[in-house]
Amino acid sequence: MENQALIQSNDENMDFEAQVCDLLIAKGKLDKSGLDRVYRVRQENGGALTELFTKLGLVSERDLAEALAEGMDLRLVTPQDFPEEPLLEDQLSPRFLHDAGVLVLEDTPEGLVLAM
């Protein structure tokens, strides 16, 4: 059963990577030869496909972030979304937030809005 879960997880990851690739190509941010190059490098050296796009200079970090956000149906935050002062600093330590890789953007009645 555990192996089946791993296989399903890998399939979902591959589906998501394919979706991100399709988005980048559709928006003219990546061409077929660039995609082929990323797959070759990954096969030879390993690594996450999304990291290789920027590492090889094929896609800007901004374009990749936009494709990832669209692929996950998330909103990409802008500098205007960041609070001027830290939120909940008396309840959440800066070290915890740093280690978790999150920043509290809003504290709403529905819950916290986090940047990750």
C-alpha positions as CSV (number, residue, x, y, z in Angstrom):
1,M,0.0,0.0,0.0
2,E,2.9,2.4,0.8
3,N,4.5,1.8,-2.6
4,Q,1.2,2.6,-4.3
5,A,1.0,5.9,-2.4
6,L,4.5,6.8,-3.6
7,I,3.7,5.9,-7.2
8,Q,0.5,8.0,-7.0
9,S,2.5,10.9,-5.5
10,N,5.1,10.7,-8.3
11,D,2.4,10.6,-10.9
12,E,0.7,13.7,-9.4
13,N,4.0,15.5,-9.3
14,M,4.7,14.6,-13.0
15,D,1.2,15.8,-13.9
16,F,1.8,19.1,-12.1
17,E,5.2,19.5,-13.8
18,A,3.6,18.9,-17.2
19,Q,0.9,21.4,-16.4
20,V,3.6,24.1,-15.5
21,C,5.5,23.3,-18.6
22,D,2.3,23.7,-20.7
23,L,1.6,27.0,-19.1
24,L,5.1,28.3,-19.7
25,I,5.0,27.2,-23.3
26,A,1.5,28.6,-23.9
27,K,2.6,32.0,-22.5
28,G,5.7,32.0,-24.7
29,K,8.0,31.9,-21.7
30,L,9.6,28.6,-22.7
31,D,10.1,26.9,-26.1
32,K,10.3,23.2,-27.0
33,S,14.1,23.2,-27.3
34,G,14.4,24.8,-23.8
35,L,12.1,22.1,-22.4
36,D,14.1,19.4,-24.0
37,R,17.3,20.8,-22.5
38,V,15.8,20.9,-19.0
39,Y,14.7,17.2,-19.3
40,R,18.2,16.2,-20.5
41,V,19.9,18.0,-17.6
42,R,17.5,16.5,-15.1
43,Q,18.1,13.0,-16.5
44,E,21.9,13.5,-16.3
45,N,22.1,15.3,-13.0
46,G,18.7,15.1,-11.3
47,G,17.0,18.0,-9.6
48,A,13.6,19.5,-9.6
49,L,12.3,20.6,-13.0
50,T,11.1,23.9,-11.7
51,E,14.5,24.7,-10.2
52,L,16.3,23.8,-13.4
53,F,14.2,26.4,-15.5
54,T,15.8,29.3,-13.6
55,K,19.1,27.7,-12.9
56,L,19.7,27.2,-16.7
57,G,18.4,30.7,-17.3
58,L,15.5,29.5,-19.5
59,V,12.7,31.1,-17.4
60,S,12.7,34.1,-15.1
61,E,11.9,33.5,-11.5
62,R,8.8,35.8,-11.9
63,D,7.5,33.9,-14.9
64,L,8.0,30.6,-13.0
65,A,6.3,32.0,-9.9
66,E,3.3,33.1,-12.0
67,A,3.0,29.6,-13.7
68,L,3.3,27.8,-10.4
69,A,0.7,30.1,-8.8
70,E,-1.7,29.5,-11.7
71,G,-1.0,25.8,-11.7
72,M,-1.9,25.6,-8.0
73,D,-4.7,28.1,-8.3
74,L,-3.0,30.4,-5.9
75,R,-2.7,34.2,-5.8
76,L,0.8,35.6,-6.3
77,V,1.4,38.3,-3.7
78,T,2.8,41.7,-4.5
79,P,4.9,44.0,-2.3
80,Q,1.6,45.9,-1.5
81,D,0.3,42.7,0.1
82,F,3.0,42.7,2.8
83,P,2.1,44.3,6.1
84,E,4.0,47.4,7.3
85,E,4.5,45.9,10.7
86,P,4.8,42.2,11.7
87,L,1.5,40.5,12.6
88,L,1.0,38.3,15.6
89,E,4.6,38.8,16.7
90,D,3.5,38.2,20.3
91,Q,2.1,34.8,19.4
92,L,4.5,33.6,16.6
93,S,8.2,33.9,17.1
94,P,10.3,35.2,14.2
95,R,12.4,32.1,14.4
96,F,9.3,29.8,14.0
97,L,8.1,31.8,11.0
98,H,11.6,31.8,9.4
99,D,12.0,28.0,10.0
100,A,8.6,27.4,8.6
101,G,9.2,29.6,5.6
102,V,6.1,31.7,6.1
103,L,5.1,35.3,6.7
104,V,1.7,36.3,8.1
105,L,0.0,38.7,5.6
106,E,-3.4,39.0,7.2
107,D,-5.3,37.8,10.3
108,T,-8.9,37.5,9.2
109,P,-11.9,36.0,10.9
110,E,-11.6,33.0,8.5
111,G,-8.0,32.4,9.5
112,L,-4.5,33.5,8.7
113,V,-3.3,34.5,5.2
114,L,0.3,33.3,4.8
115,A,3.0,34.0,2.2
116,M,5.1,30.9,1.7
